[in-house]
Amino acid sequence: MKARPGDYADALAKRHQVILFCTEITGAVCAGGFKFLSYLASLARKPGNRDGTIYGSSLTSTKSFKAHHLSELSAAIVTADAESILNAAAAATFSSLAPNST
């Protein structure tokens, strides 16, 4: 098979840094991803920088950049997996109800 540019070729060609952010379907994030969130949180705290994150309004809502974004990422991963399972179940149900075309 002939080599071809991959998914991140454009970013790399423009000399942008590409960071692999591994996750699991449980919402767990790899150590490198956690470290990168910590780095972003430290940038958000620096004088002159602005954290534009809209945090929850509840008294129990976190105001921590890292906790908020880690929670949002994990929730998105688990939600996407659940939607995939529901879609597969709906497709299987639809297929089982279709008339037999033999």
C-alpha positions as CSV (number, residue, x, y, z in Angstrom):
1,M,0.0,0.0,0.0
2,K,1.3,3.4,-0.9
3,A,2.0,5.8,2.0
4,R,-0.3,8.8,2.3
5,P,-0.7,11.7,4.7
6,G,-2.4,10.8,8.0
7,D,-5.1,12.5,10.0
8,Y,-2.7,15.1,11.6
9,A,-0.6,15.8,8.5
10,D,-2.1,19.3,8.0
11,A,-1.4,20.3,11.6
12,L,2.1,18.9,11.5
13,A,2.8,20.6,8.2
14,K,1.8,23.9,9.8
15,R,4.2,23.1,12.6
16,H,1.4,22.9,15.2
17,Q,2.0,20.7,18.2
18,V,-0.2,17.6,18.2
19,I,-1.0,15.9,21.5
20,L,-2.4,12.4,21.8
21,F,-5.2,12.5,24.3
22,C,-6.1,8.8,24.9
23,T,-9.3,8.0,26.6
24,E,-11.3,4.9,27.5
25,I,-15.0,4.3,27.1
26,T,-15.4,4.6,30.9
27,G,-14.3,8.2,30.5
28,A,-10.9,7.6,31.9
29,V,-8.1,9.8,30.5
30,C,-4.5,8.8,30.0
31,A,-1.7,10.3,32.2
32,G,-0.5,12.5,29.3
33,G,-4.0,13.9,28.8
34,F,-4.3,14.6,32.5
35,K,-0.9,16.3,32.5
36,F,-1.9,18.4,29.5
37,L,-5.1,19.6,31.3
38,S,-3.0,20.5,34.3
39,Y,-0.8,22.6,32.0
40,L,-3.8,24.3,30.5
41,A,-5.1,25.0,34.0
42,S,-1.8,26.6,34.9
43,L,-2.0,28.8,31.8
44,A,-5.5,29.9,32.7
45,R,-4.3,31.0,36.2
46,K,-1.5,33.2,34.9
47,P,-1.8,36.9,35.2
48,G,-3.0,38.5,31.9
49,N,-4.8,35.3,30.8
50,R,-8.5,34.9,30.8
51,D,-10.4,31.7,31.6
52,G,-13.6,32.1,29.5
53,T,-15.0,28.8,30.9
54,I,-18.7,29.1,32.0
55,Y,-18.8,27.0,35.1
56,G,-22.0,25.8,36.7
57,S,-24.0,28.2,38.9
58,S,-24.8,25.7,41.7
59,L,-22.9,26.1,45.0
60,T,-21.6,22.5,44.5
61,S,-20.3,23.2,41.0
62,T,-16.5,23.2,40.6
63,K,-14.6,26.3,39.9
64,S,-11.5,24.3,39.0
65,F,-10.5,24.5,35.4
66,K,-9.0,21.0,35.4
67,A,-11.9,19.3,37.3
68,H,-14.5,21.0,35.1
69,H,-12.9,20.1,31.8
70,L,-12.0,16.6,32.9
71,S,-15.6,16.0,33.9
72,E,-16.9,17.4,30.6
73,L,-14.6,15.2,28.6
74,S,-15.5,12.1,30.6
75,A,-19.2,12.8,30.3
76,A,-18.9,13.3,26.5
77,I,-17.0,10.0,26.1
78,V,-19.5,8.0,28.2
79,T,-22.5,9.7,26.5
80,A,-21.1,9.0,23.0
81,D,-20.6,5.3,23.9
82,A,-24.1,5.0,25.3
83,E,-25.6,6.6,22.1
84,S,-23.6,4.1,20.0
85,I,-25.1,1.2,22.0
86,L,-28.6,2.6,21.7
87,N,-28.2,3.1,18.0
88,A,-27.0,-0.4,17.5
89,A,-29.9,-1.7,19.6
90,A,-32.4,0.3,17.5
91,A,-30.8,-1.0,14.3
92,A,-30.9,-4.6,15.5
93,T,-34.6,-4.2,16.5
94,F,-35.4,-2.6,13.1
95,S,-33.7,-5.4,11.3
96,S,-35.5,-8.1,13.3
97,L,-38.9,-6.5,12.4
98,A,-38.2,-6.2,8.7
99,P,-40.0,-8.7,6.4
100,N,-37.8,-11.6,5.3
101,S,-36.7,-10.9,1.8
102,T,-35.8,-14.5,0.9
